[in-house]
Amino acid sequence: MTDGRCADAVQVVAPNGVTWTRIPDGRSSPADLLRELAQLTMNHVEREWDWWQEGRAQQEHDRQWAILGEWDNGASRRKPHQDPEASAEAFLAECDRRHEVEKQQRAARATELYSKERESLRLELMRTEADAAFFAHVLAAPASKEQQHAAERRMAERQTAARELRSKLGDPEDVIDHDGYYPAERRTSSLSSHMTVWRHPMLRELHKAKQRKRFKTLLAMRPPAPASMCSECQAPSQWHEYALSLCLFRPAPPAGSPAEKLARLLPGWWRRCSACTAYQLEHQWGGTLALPDFTGEQWRAMLPPMLREIFAPDPPKAKKAVARPNRWR
Ligand SMILES: [Zn+2]
């Protein structure tokens, strides 16, 4: 006993080798501490994915810090003259400084590398690949021979177009947006928003509306890997193969604009992600663009079970825009 603490104090060694000692009136167990330390190092989406209840994040935060507050790792004795408030300020100042440096680097990157043409080509590529995947899903259970032949022809045409776009574009992951962000950076941010702005409110709505099956299905969905998210909206990319988008932050088109008129004529057009299959719109235009015998029922049948349960029929009071093929003819 070299520092005045009791010899029988409860101690535990964390995986990083640091020894933690419980304060005399602490009640949490070493396992509680290790669990909370592990949570601190988790990605915030993995940690908060199922914290859908109102106020849950704050409760978890309070509970976590109540446990951490019962343990001491000796850091305060190693730096006896450090003022906690000054340390917090220094930490925030350092965060601000790094943020500013990153902002400048991004702006310089955008000035040097941004190309509107490459950005458009990349979007066209993603859309074309989503189209090809859509026709492949149709071909899993075509409604008629005529539909099968049309889907085969269109899938092959889209696959060829995608190959040509890829060879013209090079690596799509190198294509930055006009703010200098790479697609991978935008996907990470998309996943976080998917959880906080769509998943959690939707779970609350479904719970309130007592839609138990739909609620359980959405709750059972595990966090997608960031790489599987769309870089242009807040949906997993795979949803675009079924004409489902999640453009959470897109405002309505300006009143009186051509975009507003087109949005009225073509429901779903404005809310659709630029990387999503365009088939829904083509179907609405009709003519040779619509697959023979394709119906809303067929669309619902071809959805993976989780998407079918969540999106068909419409969920209650979905707060955010979800473009879905609700006007099949
Ligand atoms: Zn998208």
Residues whose N, C-alpha, C, O or C-beta is under 5 A from the ligand:
A	BS01	ZN	C230 E232 C233 C273 A275
